[in-house]
């Protein structure tokens, strides 16, 4: 019986078998000691019941250092099988209950959220209503029939590429709601009701943000504005703001730079138009021109530089926003029709027929009719000193007639080739005390500056705007910066 138990023990504990093999190779005088140790290991329950120090003294004097290490490993293996020895007294641990009042979780209409999933899609070139809604995971024949047939949904067919469309669906893919910004600026909402679909139009609140962009002239102002992502309306406004100081057809050179801070209108997170220019800088041949929007206490708005000088001159240099000069002011020129040398007491601007012609200053219409070689002509009297002439027009603006008051920049007619003209162009004259003068070189009167009473408020308003422009100015390689 004993031998069988020992063989079973050897099979179950390979470390013990190794210890016996070591003992067989030792001198006989150690055999008894090793057998004593083995006996202690095989009867480990009594050992574990003793204090640890007593067990350690019992085996330390009969083992070599290497054997001691082996025994320690065996002991640890044995101890790992027991968490607590019998009759061990445990400490009493103090337990404290903590009760804390927590706010209840917010109430959420689970059904309302779960039944609707909102998704935003962008209109792509070549999209149809079907392909657009298919990308939004809409599978609803009834909704498609409504969108095709109902007149209130026609605005959906006018969406331009890039516009956003928000779609809500239920768990079955049916259209639950649809929202988009129509071309007229209205927010159009289509929703499902118990009786079908309902369309609602509303004017969304304006969210005006400021956008800052910068560009560098390579060939023309419009090309540079396109590279900078500047909307056409802002480009035209920029040319108008600096029109009194800069001739954008003749003064621009490659390397000239501009910075514009303007308003952008956002609806439902999407840009939907532009507002006014708030601040701008144009550097022409190293000379910097600035313009800041200022509203006077009486409500009158205008653009002024950092010193308070008005950017608006009493006269614009050019009667058209963009054109080119084909013939300047001179005392001797071969007349293209009469073929004789005659003085040319005006400036000819070439432009396609029908191009709008604007008044260069506030004034009163003295003549709006036909006169000999001038053809269709408009003559404006601005005060007792200045008058201007606009000749070879194809037609007059509807409201322009004798005695009509016009403001600077108003359209008074359209480019043509009536009278003595060989092609469509505008003949423009500036007269001082009745005498023609060169409109491109003569010194023109300035508009009134910011008054002394308003100067402190003006300086305080433009100070942060100057800081915005300075950020871009410090980065000479910057082409486009958008800050909303």
BELKA-V117304 format. One record per residue. N is the residue number from 1. RES is the residue in one letter. SS is DSSP state (hx for helix, st for strand, lp for the rest). PSI is psi in degrees with one decimal (* if undefined). D_CENTER is the distance of its C-alpha to the mean C-alpha in Angstrom with 1 decimal. Layout:
N | RES | SS | PSI | D_CENTER
N | RES | SS | PSI | D_CENTER
This chain:
1 | X | lp | -41.4 | 91.0
2 | X | hx | -45.2 | 89.9
3 | X | hx | -40.0 | 89.3
4 | X | hx | -40.3 | 87.2
5 | X | hx | -37.2 | 85.0
6 | X | hx | -40.5 | 84.6
7 | X | hx | -41.0 | 83.6
8 | X | hx | -37.3 | 81.0
9 | X | hx | -40.3 | 79.7
10 | X | hx | -36.9 | 79.5
11 | X | hx | -32.8 | 77.5
12 | X | hx | -23.7 | 75.0
13 | X | lp | 92.2 | 74.6
14 | X | hx | -30.1 | 74.2
15 | X | hx | -37.6 | 73.9
16 | X | hx | -37.4 | 77.3
17 | X | hx | -38.8 | 78.7
18 | X | hx | -38.1 | 77.4
19 | X | hx | -40.2 | 79.1
20 | X | hx | -38.0 | 82.4
21 | X | hx | -39.9 | 82.2
22 | X | hx | -41.2 | 81.7
23 | X | hx | -32.2 | 84.7
24 | X | hx | -22.3 | 86.9
25 | X | hx | -6.9 | 86.4
26 | X | lp | 160.5 | 87.3
27 | X | lp | 158.4 | 90.8
28 | X | hx | -28.7 | 93.0
29 | X | hx | -19.9 | 93.0
30 | X | hx | -7.8 | 89.3
31 | X | hx | -45.0 | 89.7
32 | X | hx | -40.4 | 90.8
33 | X | hx | -43.1 | 88.0
34 | X | hx | -39.6 | 85.3
35 | X | hx | -32.7 | 86.9
36 | X | hx | -40.0 | 86.7
37 | X | hx | -44.4 | 83.0
38 | X | hx | -40.4 | 82.4
39 | X | hx | -38.6 | 84.4
40 | X | hx | -39.1 | 82.1
41 | X | hx | -43.4 | 79.0
42 | X | hx | -22.2 | 80.4
43 | X | lp | 64.2 | 81.3
44 | X | hx | -19.1 | 78.0
45 | X | hx | -45.9 | 78.2
46 | X | hx | -33.7 | 80.9
47 | X | hx | -45.7 | 79.0
48 | X | hx | -26.2 | 75.8
49 | X | hx | -21.8 | 77.9
50 | X | lp | 161.7 | 79.1
51 | X | lp | 148.6 | 77.2
52 | X | hx | -38.8 | 75.1
53 | X | hx | -38.6 | 77.1
54 | X | hx | -43.0 | 80.4
55 | X | hx | -36.8 | 79.2
56 | X | hx | -39.7 | 77.9
57 | X | hx | -27.4 | 81.3
58 | X | hx | -27.2 | 83.1
59 | X | hx | -15.5 | 81.5
60 | X | hx | -35.2 | 80.6
61 | X | lp | -8.0 | 84.2
62 | X | lp | -0.1 | 84.8
63 | X | lp | 147.8 | 81.6
64 | X | lp | 168.5 | 80.4
65 | X | hx | -42.2 | 76.8
66 | X | hx | -39.5 | 75.5
67 | X | hx | -37.0 | 77.3
68 | X | hx | -42.1 | 75.9
69 | X | hx | -43.4 | 72.3
70 | X | hx | -41.4 | 73.1
71 | X | hx | -38.8 | 74.6
72 | X | hx | -40.0 | 71.6
73 | X | hx | -42.9 | 69.4
74 | X | hx | -39.9 | 71.8
75 | X | hx | -42.1 | 71.8
76 | X | hx | -39.0 | 68.1
77 | X | hx | -37.9 | 67.9
78 | X | hx | -40.3 | 70.4
79 | X | hx | -33.2 | 68.8
80 | X | lp | -18.3 | 65.4
81 | X | lp | -8.3 | 67.1
82 | X | lp | 132.2 | 67.9
83 | X | lp | -42.7 | 65.5
84 | X | lp | 132.0 | 68.2
85 | X | lp | 155.7 | 71.9
86 | X | lp | 147.7 | 74.4
87 | X | lp | 25.2 | 75.4
88 | X | lp | 132.6 | 72.4
89 | X | lp | 129.8 | 71.7
90 | X | lp | 146.6 | 68.1
91 | X | lp | 145.4 | 66.6
92 | X | lp | 119.5 | 65.8
93 | X | lp | 129.6 | 62.0
94 | X | lp | 130.4 | 60.9
95 | X | lp | 131.0 | 58.4
96 | X | lp | 131.4 | 56.4
97 | X | lp | 132.4 | 54.6
98 | X | lp | 127.1 | 51.2
99 | X | lp | 124.0 | 50.0
100 | X | lp | 134.4 | 46.6
101 | X | lp | 123.3 | 45.2
102 | X | lp | 143.3 | 41.7
103 | X | lp | 146.2 | 39.5
104 | X | lp | 150.1 | 39.4
105 | X | lp | 149.4 | 36.3
106 | X | lp | 145.2 | 34.1
107 | X | lp | 129.0 | 35.4
108 | X | lp | 133.0 | 33.1
109 | X | lp | 93.4 | 33.9
110 | X | hx | -42.1 | 34.1
111 | X | hx | -39.1 | 35.0
112 | X | hx | -40.7 | 32.1
113 | X | hx | -42.8 | 29.5
114 | X | hx | -32.8 | 31.5
115 | X | lp | -11.8 | 32.2
116 | X | lp | 131.2 | 28.6
117 | X | st | 115.8 | 25.8
118 | X | st | 136.0 | 22.4
119 | X | st | 141.3 | 20.5
120 | X | st | 131.9 | 17.4
121 | X | st | 148.4 | 17.9
122 | X | st | 136.9 | 16.1
123 | X | lp | 128.5 | 18.4
124 | X | lp | 157.3 | 19.6
125 | X | lp | 131.3 | 21.8
126 | X | lp | 1.4 | 25.3
127 | X | lp | 147.0 | 24.7
128 | X | lp | 169.7 | 27.3
129 | X | hx | -38.4 | 27.3
130 | X | hx | -45.5 | 29.5
131 | X | hx | -33.7 | 27.4
132 | X | hx | -45.4 | 24.2
133 | X | hx | -28.7 | 26.1
134 | X | hx | -37.2 | 27.9
135 | X | hx | -26.0 | 24.8
136 | X | lp | 10.9 | 24.2
137 | X | lp | 34.4 | 27.8
138 | X | lp | 125.9 | 29.3
139 | X | lp | 85.1 | 33.0
140 | X | lp | 99.0 | 34.4
141 | X | hx | -36.0 | 36.7
142 | X | hx | -42.0 | 37.1
143 | X | hx | -41.5 | 33.4
144 | X | hx | -39.7 | 33.2
145 | X | hx | -40.0 | 36.3
146 | X | hx | -45.7 | 34.8
147 | X | hx | -28.1 | 31.5
148 | X | hx | -34.1 | 33.7
149 | X | hx | -31.0 | 36.3
150 | X | lp | 127.8 | 34.9
151 | X | hx | -29.6 | 33.9
152 | X | hx | -17.4 | 31.3
153 | X | hx | 4.5 | 29.3
154 | X | hx | -28.2 | 29.3
155 | X | hx | -22.8 | 25.8
156 | X | hx | -27.7 | 24.6
157 | X | hx | -5.8 | 26.1
158 | X | hx | 7.4 | 23.9
159 | X | lp | 135.6 | 20.5
160 | X | lp | 155.1 | 18.8
161 | X | lp | 137.4 | 17.5
162 | X | lp | -18.1 | 14.0
163 | X | lp | 151.5 | 14.6
164 | X | st | 144.5 | 14.7
165 | X | st | 124.0 | 18.2
166 | X | st | 128.1 | 19.2
167 | X | st | 134.3 | 22.8
168 | X | st | 132.8 | 25.3
169 | X | st | 159.2 | 28.4
170 | X | lp | -173.3 | 31.5
171 | X | lp | -16.0 | 33.3
172 | X | lp | 4.5 | 35.1
173 | X | lp | 7.9 | 32.1
174 | X | lp | 146.4 | 32.9
175 | X | st | 120.0 | 30.2
176 | X | st | -29.3 | 29.9
177 | X | st | 155.0 | 26.9
178 | X | st | 136.4 | 24.2
179 | X | st | 139.5 | 21.4
180 | X | st | 159.2 | 19.2
181 | X | st | 117.1 | 18.0
182 | X | lp | 167.1 | 20.6
183 | X | lp | -26.5 | 20.5
184 | X | lp | 5.0 | 22.1
185 | X | lp | -1.4 | 19.4
186 | X | st | 150.0 | 21.6
187 | X | st | 118.6 | 20.9
188 | X | st | 125.2 | 23.5
189 | X | st | 133.0 | 24.9
190 | X | st | 124.5 | 27.8
191 | X | st | 155.3 | 29.8
192 | X | st | 135.7 | 33.1
193 | X | st | -179.0 | 36.0
194 | X | lp | -28.5 | 39.7
195 | X | lp | 0.6 | 40.6
196 | X | st | -137.2 | 37.8
197 | X | st | 144.6 | 34.3
198 | X | st | 134.3 | 33.1
199 | X | st | 136.4 | 30.4
200 | X | st | 134.3 | 28.7
201 | X | st | 139.2 | 26.6
202 | X | st | 152.0 | 25.0
203 | X | st | 112.8 | 22.9
204 | X | lp | 154.0 | 19.8
205 | X | lp | 145.2 | 19.1
206 | X | lp | 136.3 | 16.7
207 | X | st | 93.3 | 13.6
208 | X | st | 125.7 | 12.9
209 | X | st | 157.7 | 10.0
210 | X | st | 134.9 | 10.2
211 | X | st | 132.8 | 8.2
212 | X | st | 124.0 | 10.1
213 | X | st | 152.7 | 11.1
214 | X | st | 152.2 | 14.4
215 | X | st | 169.4 | 16.8
216 | X | st | 136.7 | 20.5
217 | X | lp | 125.6 | 23.2
218 | X | lp | -43.2 | 24.9
219 | X | lp | -45.0 | 26.7
220 | X | lp | 168.0 | 25.3
221 | X | hx | -43.2 | 22.7
222 | X | hx | -38.5 | 21.4
223 | X | hx | -42.7 | 21.2
224 | X | hx | -37.4 | 19.4
225 | X | hx | -38.6 | 16.9
226 | X | hx | -42.3 | 16.3
227 | X | hx | -34.3 | 15.9
228 | X | hx | -4.8 | 13.2
229 | X | lp | 24.5 | 11.3
230 | X | lp | 126.7 | 12.7
231 | X | lp | 150.7 | 13.8
232 | X | hx | -37.8 | 17.6
233 | X | hx | -37.7 | 18.2
234 | X | hx | -36.8 | 16.5
235 | X | hx | -44.6 | 18.6
236 | X | hx | -40.8 | 21.7
237 | X | hx | -36.9 | 21.1
238 | X | hx | -43.0 | 20.8
239 | X | hx | -34.5 | 24.0
240 | X | hx | -39.2 | 25.6
241 | X | hx | -43.2 | 24.8
242 | X | lp | 11.0 | 26.4
243 | X | lp | -25.9 | 28.9
244 | X | lp | -19.9 | 31.7
245 | X | lp | -27.5 | 31.4
246 | X | lp | 131.4 | 30.1
247 | X | lp | 105.5 | 31.5
248 | X | lp | -4.6 | 28.7
249 | X | lp | -19.9 | 31.3
250 | X | lp | -23.5 | 33.6
251 | X | lp | -24.0 | 32.0
252 | X | lp | 140.4 | 29.1
253 | X | lp | 156.7 | 29.8
254 | X | lp | 132.6 | 28.1
255 | X | lp | -13.9 | 26.2
256 | X | lp | 148.2 | 25.3
257 | X | st | 157.0 | 21.9
258 | X | st | 152.6 | 19.5
259 | X | st | 133.3 | 16.7
260 | X | st | 130.4 | 15.2
261 | X | st | 114.2 | 13.6
262 | X | st | 165.0 | 13.2
263 | X | st | 139.9 | 12.6
264 | X | st | 128.6 | 10.3
265 | X | st | 129.0 | 12.0
266 | X | st | 139.5 | 10.7
267 | X | st | 122.4 | 13.5
268 | X | lp | 36.7 | 13.8
269 | X | lp | 1.0 | 10.1
270 | X | st | 137.3 | 9.7
271 | X | st | 133.8 | 9.0
272 | X | st | 16.1 | 12.7
273 | X | st | 171.5 | 13.6
274 | X | st | 156.6 | 13.5
275 | X | st | -136.6 | 15.9
276 | X | st | 157.2 | 17.7
277 | X | st | 128.9 | 17.3
278 | X | st | -38.4 | 17.8
279 | X | st | 149.6 | 18.6
280 | X | st | 153.9 | 19.2
281 | X | st | 136.7 | 21.3
282 | X | st | 123.9 | 23.1
283 | X | st | 114.4 | 25.5
284 | X | st | 114.6 | 28.4
285 | X | lp | 40.0 | 31.0
286 | X | lp | -6.0 | 30.3
287 | X | st | 124.7 | 30.4
288 | X | st | 129.8 | 27.4
289 | X | st | 136.2 | 26.9
290 | X | st | 152.1 | 24.8
291 | X | st | 129.4 | 23.9
292 | X | st | 134.4 | 22.9
293 | X | st | 129.3 | 22.9
294 | X | st | 128.2 | 25.8
295 | X | st | 118.7 | 27.4
296 | X | lp | 160.0 | 31.1
297 | X | lp | -26.6 | 33.0
298 | X | lp | 1.9 | 34.5
299 | X | lp | -8.1 | 31.1
300 | X | lp | 129.6 | 31.1
301 | X | st | 150.2 | 27.8
302 | X | st | 172.9 | 27.6
303 | X | st | 134.1 | 26.1
304 | X | st | 151.5 | 28.0
305 | X | lp | -176.0 | 27.9
306 | X | lp | -17.7 | 28.3
307 | X | lp | -4.4 | 32.0
308 | X | lp | 2.3 | 31.8
309 | X | lp | 136.0 | 32.9
310 | X | st | 133.8 | 31.6
311 | X | lp | -18.7 | 29.5
312 | X | lp | 118.8 | 31.1
313 | X | st | 162.1 | 34.5
314 | X | lp | -25.7 | 37.3
315 | X | lp | 139.0 | 37.1
316 | X | lp | 148.8 | 34.5
317 | X | lp | -31.8 | 35.5
318 | X | lp | 138.9 | 34.9
319 | X | lp | -0.5 | 35.6
320 | X | lp | 149.0 | 33.0
321 | X | lp | -43.9 | 29.3
322 | X | lp | 128.4 | 29.8
323 | X | lp | -176.1 | 33.2
324 | X | st | 148.3 | 35.7
325 | X | st | 127.5 | 39.0
326 | X | st | -21.0 | 42.1
327 | X | st | 127.9 | 44.8
328 | X | lp | -177.0 | 44.8
329 | X | lp | 125.2 | 47.1
330 | X | st | 157.5 | 50.6
331 | X | st | -12.2 | 54.2
332 | X | st | 122.3 | 55.4
333 | X | st | 143.8 | 53.8
334 | X | st | 115.0 | 55.3
335 | X | lp | 130.1 | 54.6
336 | X | lp | -18.6 | 53.2
337 | X | lp | -47.4 | 55.3
338 | X | lp | -19.0 | 58.4
339 | X | lp | 38.8 | 58.5
340 | X | lp | 158.7 | 59.8
341 | X | st | 119.3 | 58.6
342 | X | st | 157.4 | 57.1
343 | X | st | 140.2 | 54.7
344 | X | st | 100.8 | 51.1
345 | X | lp | 40.8 | 50.2
346 | X | lp | -168.9 | 46.6
347 | X | st | 129.7 | 43.4
348 | X | st | 127.5 | 42.7
349 | X | st | 117.8 | 39.1
350 | X | st | 136.7 | 38.8
351 | X | lp | 156.5 | 36.4
352 | X | lp | 148.9 | 36.6
353 | X | lp | 134.4 | 38.8
354 | X | lp | -4.6 | 37.0
355 | X | lp | 132.0 | 34.4
356 | X | st | 143.0 | 33.9
357 | X | st | 131.1 | 35.8
358 | X | st | 152.4 | 34.8
359 | X | lp | 133.2 | 37.0
360 | X | lp | -9.2 | 36.6
361 | X | lp | 163.4 | 37.8
362 | X | lp | 141.7 | 38.9
363 | X | st | -171.8 | 42.3
364 | X | st | 136.5 | 44.9
365 | X | st | 116.6 | 45.8
366 | X | st | -36.7 | 49.3
367 | X | st | 136.2 | 49.6
368 | X | st | 86.0 | 47.8
369 | X | st | -159.2 | 50.2
370 | X | st | 136.3 | 52.0
371 | X | st | 104.4 | 53.8
372 | X | hx | -124.4 | 55.7
373 | X | hx | -19.3 | 53.8
374 | X | hx | -22.2 | 50.5
375 | X | st | -140.3 | 50.4
376 | X | st | 121.7 | 48.0
377 | X | st | 145.9 | 47.1
378 | X | st | 130.7 | 45.5
379 | X | st | 124.2 | 46.7
380 | X | st | 136.1 | 45.0
381 | X | st | 122.5 | 46.8
382 | X | lp | -36.8 | 44.5
383 | X | lp | -161.9 | 47.1
384 | X | lp | -11.8 | 50.7
385 | X | lp | -43.4 | 49.6
386 | X | st | 144.3 | 46.7
387 | X | st | 157.7 | 46.5
388 | X | st | 153.6 | 44.5
389 | X | st | 136.1 | 45.5
390 | X | st | 108.7 | 43.4
391 | X | st | 167.0 | 45.6
392 | X | st | 27.5 | 45.9
393 | X | st | 147.9 | 43.5
394 | X | st | -34.4 | 43.5
395 | X | st | 168.5 | 43.2
396 | X | st | 155.4 | 42.3
397 | X | lp | 147.5 | 39.5
398 | X | lp | -36.8 | 40.9
399 | X | lp | 1.3 | 41.2
400 | X | lp | 119.2 | 42.7
401 | X | lp | 168.9 | 46.4
402 | X | lp | 129.2 | 49.0
403 | X | lp | -5.3 | 48.3
404 | X | lp | 138.4 | 44.7
405 | X | st | 133.5 | 42.4
406 | X | st | 154.7 | 39.1
407 | X | lp | 158.3 | 36.2
408 | X | lp | 130.0 | 34.6
409 | X | lp | -11.1 | 32.1
410 | X | lp | 143.1 | 33.8
411 | X | st | 126.6 | 34.7
412 | X | st | -14.0 | 38.5
413 | X | st | -170.8 | 39.3
414 | X | st | 145.2 | 38.4
415 | X | st | 138.8 | 39.4
416 | X | st | -159.3 | 42.6
417 | X | lp | 40.7 | 45.9
418 | X | lp | 159.3 | 48.5
419 | X | lp | -149.9 | 51.5
420 | X | lp | 83.1 | 52.3
421 | X | lp | 140.7 | 49.3
422 | X | lp | -6.4 | 49.2
423 | X | lp | 167.5 | 45.5
424 | X | lp | 123.6 | 42.6
425 | X | st | 170.3 | 41.5
426 | X | st | 127.9 | 41.4
427 | X | st | 120.1 | 44.1
428 | X | st | 132.8 | 42.9
429 | X | st | 143.6 | 45.3
430 | X | st | 122.9 | 44.9
431 | X | st | 136.2 | 48.3
432 | X | st | 117.6 | 49.4
433 | X | lp | 37.2 | 52.6
434 | X | lp | -6.6 | 53.1
435 | X | st | 129.7 | 52.9
436 | X | st | 138.3 | 50.2
437 | X | st | 159.0 | 48.0
438 | X | lp | 111.9 | 45.4
439 | X | lp | -20.4 | 42.1
440 | X | lp | -17.8 | 40.2
441 | X | lp | -19.1 | 42.2
442 | X | lp | 145.4 | 43.7
443 | X | lp | 125.9 | 42.5
444 | X | lp | 147.4 | 40.8
445 | X | lp | 151.0 | 40.8
446 | X | st | 157.1 | 37.8
447 | X | lp | 167.1 | 36.4
448 | X | lp | 138.7 | 37.2
449 | X | lp | 179.4 | 35.2
450 | X | lp | 132.6 | 34.0
451 | X | lp | 159.4 | 37.2
452 | X | hx | -34.1 | 38.6
453 | X | hx | -27.2 | 38.3
454 | X | hx | -2.8 | 34.5
455 | X | hx | -43.2 | 33.9
456 | X | hx | -44.1 | 33.3
457 | X | hx | -37.3 | 30.7
458 | X | hx | -45.9 | 29.0
459 | X | hx | -41.0 | 28.9
460 | X | hx | -34.1 | 27.6
461 | X | hx | -39.6 | 24.7
462 | X | hx | -12.2 | 23.6
463 | X | hx | -49.9 | 24.1
464 | X | hx | -29.1 | 20.6
465 | X | hx | -37.5 | 19.1
466 | X | hx | -35.1 | 21.3
467 | X | hx | -37.6 | 20.0
468 | X | hx | -45.3 | 16.3
469 | X | hx | -34.5 | 17.9
470 | X | hx | -30.8 | 20.1
471 | X | hx | -44.8 | 17.5
472 | X | hx | -37.3 | 16.6
473 | X | hx | -29.9 | 20.3
474 | X | lp | -9.1 | 21.3
475 | X | lp | 87.8 | 19.5
476 | X | lp | -20.8 | 21.4
477 | X | lp | 1.5 | 19.9
478 | X | lp | 128.7 | 16.3
479 | X | lp | -41.5 | 15.1
480 | X | lp | 128.8 | 11.4
481 | X | lp | 124.2 | 9.5
482 | X | lp | 120.8 | 6.1
483 | X | lp | 108.8 | 6.8
484 | X | lp | * | 6.1
